[in-house]
Amino acid sequence: MSRRSHILTLTALKLDVPMKKPFGIAGGAQVEAKNVLVELVVDGGLRGWGEGAPFPAFNGETQEQVLAACALAAPRLEGIDLDDDDAIREHVRATCSVSPSAACAIETAVFDARARRAGRPLHALLGGAERELVTDITITTGSVDDAEREARAFAAFCTLKMKVGGGDVDRDVARVLAVRAARPDARILVDANGGFTVDEAVRFAAEAARARIALFEQPVAPGDWDALAEVRSRTGLLVAIDESVTSADDVGEAKRRRAADAVNVKIMKSGIFEALAIVRRTKAEGLVRMIGGMVETRLAMGTSASIAAGIGGFDFIDLDTPLFLASDPFEGGYAQDGERIDLRPIDAGHGARPLAAPRG
C-alpha cells in the first residue's frame, strides 16, 4: 500500500505554445495554444503536473479563467490528503465550476503525483489493458484544395477526422468527397462541433453519402436532445456526442432520448474524476467509447491516452493535436510514430516533464 501524502502547494503558470497552422473548427480557429501548466508538490518534494487547455471556439473558456480558477483552488487544496477523492473533488467543484480546464489541470496533477509516488505509469494504475493506441488525424476547416492536399499528406494515418459545419454546406460536401477520392482507403469521421442545423446535417449526410462516413460527431448544437435524435434517425449514421456530454448523467440522457450511438470523452470538459465516470456510464449504457481532446500538448494528450489504454476498449481514438504544435515544451511521456501512440516508454505517471518553467 502506498504511503500517505499531503498536498503542499499548487502553482499555475501560462503555457503558450505556437502552432504550425491555425486549428479551425465550426466556431472559429485556435492560432496559438494558450494553455496552463499546473505543478502540484506533495510531501517529500514529489511533483505532479497537469495541463489546462481552454479552447474559446469550443466553449468560450479562456486562459485567464483557468488561471483564476486555479488561484482560487490552490489555498483550499493545501494540506489535503493526496488520496482523498471526496475532499479534492469538493474543493475543485467549488472553485472551478466555470473552468472545466482548470479542474482537469488540477486533477491531472493529482493523478500524475499518485502514479509517480507508486512508481507506476498512469495507464497501468488505471488498469493496464493496452499499451499502444492508433489515433486519427484532423483535417481542419478550410478549402476543398486544402482538404484534398492534407488527406494525401496524412498517408500514415488510416483514419481522417474532418471538421465541418458553421459555413457553406455545399463546400463541406465537396471537401468530404474530395478527401474520399484522395484516400479511398481511409476511414472518414466528420465533426460539426454543433455547426449544423438539423436540416443542414441531414442534407450534408445525404449529399456526402458516397464518402462512406463512419461517424458523425456533434452534428447540431448541444442542449437539444430531440434535434440530435432526429439527425440520428434521418441520416442513419453513427452519431457521437461531444459538446453535449460533460457529465455521466448526460450519457444516460443521450441513451434515454436515443440521441447518440457514441460518446467522445474529453478530460478538458469535466476533469479526470468525471471523465472516468463518463467512461463507466458509456460502457454501462452500451454506447461506443471515443476519446479526444482540445488543442493540447503531449502532457494532457498523454493523460487521455493513459485513460484509453488503461481501461481499453475505445473504438475511436482522436489524440492528435500535439502534431499541430510548432514546439514541444515537455520531455518524457509517450512515443509516437505516425498514427501509433506507444505508452511503453512512460516510466511513471503520464511521463511528461516540463523542459523549462513557463512564464508566470
Helices and strands as residue ranges (DSSP letters): E 7-25, E 28-42, G 43-45, E 47-52, H 56-59, H 63-77, H 85-95, H 100-118, H 122-125, E 132-134, E 137-139, H 144-153, E 159-163, H 169-182, E 187-191, H 198-207, G 209-211, E 213-217, H 225-235, E 239-241, H 248-256, E 262-265, H 267-270, H 272-284, E 288-291, H 298-311, E 316-317, G 321-324, E 330-332, E 335-337, E 340-342, E 352-354
